[in-house]
Amino acid sequence: EAQVTQNPRYLITVTGKKLTVTCSQNMNHEYMSWYRQDPGLGLRQIYYSMNVEVTDKGDVPEGYKVSRKEKRNFPLILESPSPNQTSLYFCASRTTGAQGNTIYFGEGSWLTVV
Amino acid sequence: SQQGEEDPQALSIQEGENATMNCSYKTSINNLQWYRQNSGRGLVHLILIRSNEREKHSGRLRVTLDTSKKSSSLLITASRAADTASYFCATGSYGQNFVFGPGTRLSVLP
């Protein structure tokens, strides 16, 4: 089954404690992306990756890091989380081929920073 | 990147009525997609329309695309309470980044 898997799904953490949200897809997709969703603000893109070792900033990259060492994985790293990073996070993937434009989303990760 | 912008931001209708929401974008595209999000869940792909298509149907969904006006509309006919969700458009071209608009929040009242 085609899947984008995020972990953890729910997390409460404290300010300044480094955390990583993992994302894995089983569809051999080249493109992966992270979004955050806050009430009234829709989906805002944090970082995206067009392929292994190729990453680029989205609209709200501050306070986040990513890496793309393998095609299937695209972890989101919060080096020093702050309360304004409390949000619902989504990972997504798709192929970059001509027919592969459907974007597949994970179920989301609820992150609370206190 | 290319961005779609949905309109209206929120829409409230009675069950059985039709719901129409619109998406405008700024640059040339190869295709436009609509997604649905139930509260707090991941987005789910609904329908894709290519730039050389003007209209597409899928069940109770009808999507139109006007590339001259850089706009698209999503029509949900005979809406049901279960259609209550947020709807997003995404625009892009092959090999490019996709960006989503803020979405339309649809409430279908029983």
Interface residues (C-beta under 8 A of the other chain):
Chain A: V4 Y31 S33 Y35 G40 L41 G42 L43 Q45 Y48 M50 D56 G58 D59 L88 F90 A92 R94 T96 G97 A98 N101 T102 I103 Y104 F105 G106 E107 G108 W110
Chain B: S1 N30 N31 Q33 Y35 G40 R41 G42 L43 V44 H45 L48 F88 A90 G92 Y94 G95 N97 F98 V99 F100 G101 P102 G103
